[in-house]
Amino acid sequence: MRLQTLADPDNPAVSDYRHLTDVALRTATEPASGIYLAESLRVFERALNAGHQPLSVLTTPRWSDAVVALGEKFPAATKDLPVYVEDAGMIESITGFNVHRGTLASMARPHLPTIESLLSSATTIVVLENIVDHTNVGAAFRSAAGLGADAVIVSASCADPLYRRSIRVSMGTVMQVPWTRASSWAELVHALHDQNFHLAALALDDQAIPLDVFAAHPPEKLALILGTEGEGLTQQALDSADSVISIPMHGGVDSLNVAAASAVALWALR
């Protein structure tokens, strides 16, 4: 690692960290430029554990020793890695917010596996269709990691799992759960059926099978499909499902937030 300071917050060396509060800008530029941002030492460590390559680190003096210690655990990945050590005020002027977790790392985006390779050794898959809220995507990944799903597949228009908010909400578990993005729904359904997965759509439907009934005799290979926050699953997704299941609700509440629903369903189907 190479610790250094910046004389100018406009230095191009830290352009990866600039204006992080502008969601429209970051969601457009981060995938296009082939980077993502790991926020906090814990997330940075999970990224390194996953074999992801860091490009630079931005941290405060308080956290610099811990960053160096982490680099010593991963010497091959962090050799000659530039680490910019600045006071919290300058970092806030660069990023646009108070980085209270102390550390940000710019990481090269890993190459996503093919759907076929992802399914080859899996028995439980979570499919996220058109979920646009980064918080819900991150929470669904955390459920998948904590409750034993083997992998996650996101639809073409689903929010980016490697966006900063998704990573933070997931507590870095987006790095430990294998995942990929499907280019089309037809491609995904074909791949799942080709690998003998049973497609179970979690949705509100009068004919839906209650989750506890479905979980009593679960299929050997399962793809749990979760839909967007407002309208739920598309008709295309429902038509492609082998089963439609629902979580029985009480108290006049018709459904749970998709992130909570993912946790309940994965726990029941674990």
C-alpha positions in Angstrom: 0.0 0.0 0.0 1.1 3.6 -0.7 -0.3 6.1 1.9 -0.5 9.6 0.6 -2.4 12.9 1.0 -4.2 15.2 -1.4 -3.4 18.8 -1.7 -6.6 19.4 -3.8 -10.0 17.7 -3.3 -10.5 18.1 -7.1 -7.6 15.8 -7.8 -8.5 13.4 -10.6 -7.1 10.6 -8.5 -10.2 10.5 -6.4 -12.8 11.0 -9.1 -14.3 7.6 -8.3 -15.5 9.0 -5.0 -16.9 12.3 -6.2 -20.6 13.3 -5.8 -21.7 9.9 -4.4 -25.0 11.3 -3.2 -26.1 11.9 -6.9 -28.0 8.5 -7.4 -28.8 9.1 -11.0 -25.1 9.9 -11.8 -23.7 7.0 -9.8 -26.0 4.3 -11.1 -25.2 5.5 -14.7 -21.5 5.8 -14.3 -20.4 3.0 -11.9 -21.3 0.1 -14.1 -20.2 1.9 -17.3 -16.8 2.7 -15.8 -16.4 -0.8 -14.4 -16.1 0.1 -10.7 -18.1 -0.2 -7.6 -17.6 1.3 -4.1 -17.1 -0.7 -0.9 -18.0 1.4 2.1 -16.5 0.5 5.5 -13.6 -1.8 6.4 -15.9 -4.8 6.9 -17.3 -4.5 3.4 -13.8 -3.9 1.9 -12.6 -7.0 3.6 -15.5 -9.1 2.2 -14.7 -7.7 -1.2 -11.0 -8.8 -0.8 -12.1 -12.2 0.5 -14.2 -12.6 -2.6 -11.1 -12.0 -4.8 -12.2 -8.5 -6.1 -9.4 -6.2 -7.1 -9.1 -2.8 -5.3 -8.2 0.3 -7.3 -7.7 2.8 -4.5 -8.8 3.6 -0.9 -10.0 6.9 0.6 -9.8 7.0 4.4 -9.3 9.2 7.5 -6.3 9.2 9.8 -8.3 7.4 12.4 -8.8 4.3 10.1 -5.5 4.3 8.3 -3.7 1.8 10.5 -6.7 -0.6 10.2 -6.6 -0.2 6.4 -2.8 -1.0 6.4 -3.4 -4.0 8.7 -6.1 -5.3 6.3 -3.7 -4.8 3.4 -1.2 -7.0 5.2 -3.8 -9.8 5.1 -4.2 -9.5 1.4 -0.7 -8.5 0.2 -1.1 -9.6 -3.4 -4.3 -7.6 -4.0 -3.1 -4.5 -2.2 0.5 -4.2 -3.4 1.2 -0.6 -4.5 -2.5 0.2 -3.8 -2.9 4.0 -3.4 -4.5 4.9 0.0 -5.5 8.5 0.2 -5.6 9.6 3.9 -7.5 12.9 4.5 -9.5 14.5 7.3 -13.2 13.9 7.4 -14.0 17.4 6.2 -12.1 17.0 2.9 -13.5 13.6 2.3 -17.0 15.0 2.8 -16.2 17.8 0.3 -15.2 15.1 -2.2 -18.1 12.6 -1.6 -20.9 14.9 -0.7 -21.7 13.2 2.6 -20.2 12.3 6.0 -18.4 9.0 5.6 -18.9 8.0 9.2 -17.7 4.5 8.5 -14.3 6.0 7.8 -13.3 4.2 4.7 -14.3 3.9 1.0 -12.6 1.6 -1.5 -12.9 1.8 -5.3 -13.1 -1.8 -6.6 -13.0 -3.2 -10.1 -16.2 -4.9 -11.0 -15.8 -8.7 -11.2 -16.9 -10.5 -14.4 -20.4 -12.1 -13.8 -20.7 -15.8 -14.2 -23.1 -17.3 -16.8 -26.5 -18.4 -15.6 -25.6 -22.0 -16.5 -22.5 -22.0 -14.4 -24.3 -20.4 -11.5 -27.0 -23.1 -11.6 -24.7 -26.1 -12.0 -24.2 -26.7 -8.3 -27.2 -24.9 -6.9 -30.4 -26.2 -5.4 -32.0 -22.9 -4.1 -32.0 -19.8 -6.3 -33.5 -16.4 -5.6 -34.7 -14.5 -8.7 -35.2 -10.7 -8.3 -37.5 -9.3 -11.1 -37.5 -5.5 -11.7 -36.8 -4.5 -8.1 -35.7 -0.9 -8.4 -35.0 0.0 -4.8 -31.3 -0.5 -4.0 -32.2 -1.0 -0.3 -34.5 -3.9 -1.0 -32.0 -5.5 -3.4 -29.4 -5.3 -0.6 -31.8 -6.7 2.0 -32.8 -9.6 -0.3 -29.1 -10.5 -0.7 -28.6 -10.5 3.0 -31.6 -12.8 3.4 -30.2 -15.1 0.7 -26.8 -15.2 2.4 -28.1 -15.7 5.9 -30.8 -18.2 5.1 -29.0 -20.5 2.8 -29.8 -19.6 -0.8 -27.1 -20.8 -3.2 -27.2 -17.9 -5.6 -29.2 -14.9 -6.8 -30.2 -13.9 -10.4 -31.4 -10.4 -11.1 -33.5 -9.4 -14.1 -32.2 -7.1 -16.8 -34.0 -4.0 -15.3 -33.3 -4.9 -11.6 -31.3 -2.3 -9.6 -27.6 -2.9 -9.3 -26.5 -5.2 -6.4 -23.1 -3.5 -6.4 -24.5 0.0 -6.0 -23.1 1.6 -2.8 -26.5 1.5 -0.9 -27.2 -2.1 -1.9 -23.8 -3.2 -0.7 -24.2 -1.3 2.6 -27.7 -2.7 3.4 -26.5 -6.2 2.5 -23.5 -5.8 4.9 -21.3 -6.9 2.0 -23.1 -10.2 1.5 -23.5 -9.3 -2.2 -19.8 -10.4 -2.4 -20.3 -13.7 -0.8 -23.5 -14.9 -2.6 -22.8 -15.9 -6.2 -25.0 -13.9 -8.6 -25.5 -12.8 -12.1 -27.8 -10.8 -14.3 -30.1 -12.3 -16.9 -30.3 -10.6 -20.3 -33.9 -11.6 -20.9 -36.7 -13.4 -19.0 -37.0 -16.0 -21.7 -33.3 -16.9 -21.4 -33.6 -17.2 -17.6 -36.7 -19.4 -17.7 -35.1 -21.7 -20.3 -31.9 -22.1 -18.2 -33.9 -22.8 -15.0 -36.1 -25.4 -16.6 -33.1 -26.9 -18.4 -31.5 -27.5 -15.0 -34.8 -28.9 -13.6 -35.6 -26.0 -11.3 -39.1 -25.5 -10.0 -40.1 -21.9 -10.5 -42.1 -20.6 -7.5 -43.5 -17.1 -7.7 -44.2 -15.2 -4.5 -47.3 -13.2 -5.3 -50.8 -12.2 -4.1 -53.3 -14.5 -5.8 -56.5 -16.0 -4.7 -55.3 -19.4 -6.0 -51.8 -19.2 -4.5 -50.5 -22.0 -2.3 -49.9 -20.9 1.3 -46.2 -20.8 1.9 -46.3 -23.3 4.8 -48.2 -25.8 2.7 -45.7 -25.4 -0.2 -42.8 -25.7 2.3 -44.1 -29.0 3.7 -43.0 -30.7 0.5 -40.6 -28.4 -1.3 -39.2 -29.3 -4.7 -35.7 -30.7 -4.9 -34.4 -27.6 -6.9 -36.2 -24.3 -6.3 -36.1 -20.9 -7.9 -38.0 -18.4 -5.7 -39.1 -15.4 -7.8 -39.7 -12.0 -6.1 -41.2 -9.0 -7.8 -41.0 -5.2 -7.7 -42.2 -3.2 -4.7 -45.3 -1.7 -6.1 -46.9 -3.9 -8.8 -45.3 -7.2 -7.8 -44.3 -9.7 -10.5 -45.1 -9.1 -14.1 -47.6 -11.3 -15.9 -44.7 -12.8 -17.8 -43.1 -14.0 -14.6 -46.4 -15.3 -13.3 -47.1 -17.2 -16.5 -43.7 -18.8 -16.4 -44.0 -20.0 -12.8 -44.7 -23.6 -12.0 -46.3 -22.6 -8.7 -47.6 -19.3 -7.2 -47.2 -19.1 -3.4 -48.1 -16.5 -0.8 -47.4 -15.7 2.8 -50.7 -15.9 4.8 -51.3 -12.5 6.4 -53.5 -11.1 9.2 -54.7 -7.8 10.6 -55.9 -6.4 7.3 -52.3 -6.4 5.9 -52.2 -7.9 2.4 -48.4 -8.3 2.0 -44.9 -7.7 3.3 -42.2 -5.5 1.9 -40.3 -7.6 -0.7 -37.2 -7.6 1.5 -39.1 -9.0 4.5 -41.0 -11.4 2.3 -37.7 -12.8 1.0 -36.6 -13.5 4.5 -39.8 -15.2 5.6 -40.0 -17.3 2.4 -36.3 -18.4 2.6 -36.6 -19.3 6.3 -39.7 -21.4 5.6 -38.0 -23.1 2.6 -34.5 -23.5 4.2 
